[in-house]
């Protein structure tokens, strides 16, 4: 059994319902949800939109490999109405976004999946919910806890 940490985000429709539906589907299709952060209202990151996001982090116990978790999370996004993915750093409004942040202490890099998530430590909307549910987990590359990484963001203009 492995622990996988996922970031959830939505900025269209009934945002709270979108996150709740995502968590329900993660429970059914990926594994047992061990913890769920509060929901955080955040501005869009990497693009301009009038729609704020609602973000959360979730910890899941899973028997699936990282690639299988990616495939299943992308399937959940499609089931919940996401019709396109962000490509080459071009971001858009979305009904749901599910990103794999950490998978145990695995460091992995292939075209479709990089672990840990390469931008997680630069995004307050990721780190604040993650630090809430996993403050003492150590980033396998940076070698700091999630709480320390989140605190480091306090020194950076977001």
C-alpha positions as CSV (number, residue, x, y, z in Angstrom):
1,X,0.0,0.0,0.0
2,X,1.3,3.4,-1.0
3,X,0.4,6.9,0.1
4,X,-0.3,9.4,-2.7
5,X,-1.0,13.1,-2.2
6,X,-3.2,14.8,-4.8
7,X,-4.0,18.4,-5.4
8,X,-7.5,19.3,-6.4
9,X,-8.7,22.5,-8.0
10,X,-11.8,23.9,-9.7
11,X,-12.9,27.4,-10.8
12,X,-16.1,26.7,-12.8
13,X,-19.6,25.7,-11.8
14,X,-20.4,24.6,-8.3
15,X,-16.9,24.5,-7.0
16,X,-17.6,22.9,-3.7
17,X,-19.6,20.1,-5.4
18,X,-16.9,19.6,-8.0
19,X,-14.3,19.0,-5.2
20,X,-16.7,16.7,-3.3
21,X,-17.4,14.7,-6.5
22,X,-13.7,14.4,-7.2
23,X,-13.0,13.1,-3.7
24,X,-15.9,10.6,-4.0
25,X,-14.5,9.3,-7.3
26,X,-11.0,9.2,-5.9
27,X,-12.3,7.0,-3.1
28,X,-14.0,4.6,-5.6
29,X,-11.3,4.5,-8.3
30,X,-7.9,5.1,-6.6
31,X,-8.1,4.2,-3.0
32,X,-9.0,5.0,0.6
33,X,-9.0,8.7,1.3
34,X,-7.0,9.0,4.5
35,X,-7.2,12.8,4.9
36,X,-8.7,15.8,3.1
37,X,-7.7,19.4,3.7
38,X,-10.0,22.4,4.1
39,X,-11.1,24.1,0.8
40,X,-9.1,27.2,0.0
41,X,-10.2,30.0,-2.3
42,X,-7.2,31.1,-4.4
43,X,-6.7,33.3,-7.4
44,X,-5.7,31.7,-10.8
45,X,-2.0,30.9,-11.1
46,X,-0.2,31.3,-14.5
47,X,-3.1,33.1,-16.3
48,X,-5.8,35.8,-15.9
49,X,-9.4,34.8,-15.1
50,X,-12.3,36.4,-13.3
51,X,-12.9,33.0,-11.7
52,X,-11.2,32.2,-8.4
53,X,-10.3,28.6,-7.7
54,X,-11.3,26.4,-4.9
55,X,-8.4,24.1,-4.0
56,X,-7.7,21.2,-1.6
57,X,-5.3,18.4,-1.0
58,X,-6.1,14.8,-0.3
59,X,-4.0,11.8,0.9
60,X,-5.0,8.4,-0.5
61,X,-3.8,4.9,0.4
62,X,-3.6,3.1,-3.0
63,X,-2.5,-0.2,-4.4
64,X,-2.0,1.4,-7.9
65,X,1.3,2.4,-9.4
66,X,2.0,6.1,-10.0
67,X,1.2,5.7,-13.7
68,X,-2.1,3.9,-12.9
69,X,-3.0,6.7,-10.4
70,X,-2.3,9.2,-13.2
71,X,-4.5,7.3,-15.6
72,X,-7.3,7.0,-13.1
73,X,-7.1,10.6,-12.0
74,X,-7.3,11.8,-15.6
75,X,-10.3,9.4,-16.2
76,X,-12.0,11.0,-13.1
77,X,-11.4,14.5,-14.6
78,X,-13.1,13.4,-17.8
79,X,-16.0,11.8,-15.9
80,X,-16.5,15.1,-14.1
81,X,-16.6,17.1,-17.3
82,X,-13.0,18.2,-18.0
83,X,-12.6,18.3,-21.8
84,X,-9.0,19.5,-22.2
85,X,-5.7,19.6,-20.4
86,X,-3.3,22.5,-20.0
87,X,-0.5,22.2,-22.5
88,X,3.0,23.8,-22.4
89,X,2.2,26.1,-19.5
90,X,-0.9,27.5,-21.1
91,X,-3.7,27.4,-18.4
92,X,-7.4,27.8,-18.7
93,X,-10.5,27.7,-16.4
94,X,-11.5,24.2,-15.5
95,X,-14.2,22.2,-13.9
96,X,-11.7,20.0,-12.1
97,X,-7.9,19.5,-12.0
98,X,-6.3,16.6,-10.2
99,X,-2.5,16.6,-9.9
100,X,-0.3,14.0,-8.3
101,X,2.0,15.8,-5.9
102,X,3.8,13.0,-4.1
103,X,3.8,9.2,-4.2
104,X,5.5,7.8,-1.1
105,X,9.1,9.1,-1.5
106,X,9.3,8.2,-5.2
107,X,11.4,10.3,-7.5
108,X,10.3,9.6,-11.1
109,X,10.6,11.5,-14.4
110,X,8.9,10.5,-17.7
111,X,7.1,12.5,-20.3
112,X,3.7,12.1,-18.8
113,X,4.6,12.1,-15.1
114,X,7.2,13.8,-12.9
115,X,7.3,13.0,-9.2
116,X,7.3,14.9,-7.0
117,X,5.3,17.4,-8.9
118,X,7.9,19.9,-10.3
119,X,6.0,23.1,-9.5
120,X,4.4,22.2,-6.1
121,X,6.9,24.1,-4.0
122,X,6.2,27.3,-6.0
123,X,2.4,27.2,-5.6
124,X,0.8,28.4,-2.4
125,X,-2.6,26.9,-3.6
126,X,-0.9,23.5,-3.5
127,X,1.4,23.9,-0.5
128,X,-1.1,25.4,2.0
129,X,-3.6,22.6,1.8
130,X,-0.8,20.0,1.6
131,X,1.0,21.4,4.6
132,X,-2.4,21.2,6.5
133,X,-2.7,17.4,6.0
134,X,1.0,16.4,5.8
135,X,3.1,19.0,7.6
136,X,5.9,16.7,8.5
137,X,6.2,14.7,5.2
138,X,9.6,15.4,3.7
139,X,9.9,16.4,0.0
140,X,12.2,13.7,-1.4
141,X,14.2,16.1,-3.5
142,X,14.2,19.4,-1.6
143,X,14.6,17.6,1.7
144,X,12.3,20.0,3.6
145,X,9.0,19.3,5.2
146,X,5.7,20.5,3.6
147,X,5.3,22.9,6.5
148,X,8.8,24.4,5.8
149,X,8.2,24.7,2.1
150,X,4.9,26.4,2.7
151,X,6.5,28.8,5.2
152,X,9.2,29.6,2.6
153,X,6.4,30.8,0.3
154,X,5.6,33.5,2.9
155,X,8.8,35.2,1.9
156,X,7.9,35.1,-1.8
157,X,5.4,37.4,-3.5
158,X,2.6,35.3,-5.0
